[in-house]
Amino acid sequence: MNRPTTTDYLHLHFLVLIWGFTAILGVLISVSALTLVVYRTLLAAIGLGILLFVQKKMVPVSGPDRLKLLATGLVIALHWALFFEAARTANVSVCLAGMATGSLWTSLLEPLFFRRRLRAVEVILGVVVMTGLYLIFRFEIDRAAGLVMAVFSAMLASIFTIINSQFTRRYPPMVITFYEMSGAFGSSLLFLGLYLASGSEKPTALWPQPTDWLWISILAFVCTVYAYSASVWLMRKFSAFAVNLTVNLEPVYGIMLAWLFFGDRERMTTGFYAGTLIILLAVLVYPALNRRMGKNKNYSIQ
């Protein structure tokens, strides 16, 4: 592994800043959260497909695995739909505070997938995270619905992270993401069709405004295709531990960006910041403890 330079460190933090920007884009774009997922996944799948074709990195995937990857896309579609809806129902800060529980969800769900015992440190840190969530609920009760959506979105993110940890042993991450984005597009389009059939949304609300296309393009090509491809490249220089530790700063960057974009709308109570700080401390401590125990890190889609 080549030793990372200062430019590499700045590049990694820039990628985390981009991922923190996605919740803001979800608020700025006028179409519904589900419609937004349809556009994002369609453009991301196209972008990744072109990238794989140009770089000649597409590899054969077995039929059963292809179906599993497409099905995993369903989980990703639900994750993003809840993520964007949480940012709109509450605000960006509350959404990102809920999403900060993702690493701890992974630590709690892994034993179920791999049939191992839950570690004491995971239980303790889980209790610490619940304490932080309690503080946020107590002081931001009017935004509780958005926080619940964000926490469930984080749970879904941890599920496909665990699933992907199995596939990366057989296929390149970019190929995995291409199939999952394709599956996410197909499933979100199906959900949207059912939603329209129920009469809950008018077809005229599906077409983005002119400025929306700029934000959607940034979301799909910059926040998904570019950021993902660049993160894969940086993994050649950084350890998985260093990358995961830096990615845990995403809520911090996102909340700071939300202040810049939305001002007083993102101003929260002292209880919210105390609860968020508790969650972040638990999330930042967990990788360090995990590293001491020698546990492998999982690959995930941001």
Summary of the structure (lengths in Angstrom):
residues: 302
radius of gyration: 18.7
end to end distance: 23.2
largest distance: 56.3
contacts: 1031
relative contact order: 0.21
helix: 80%
strand: 0%
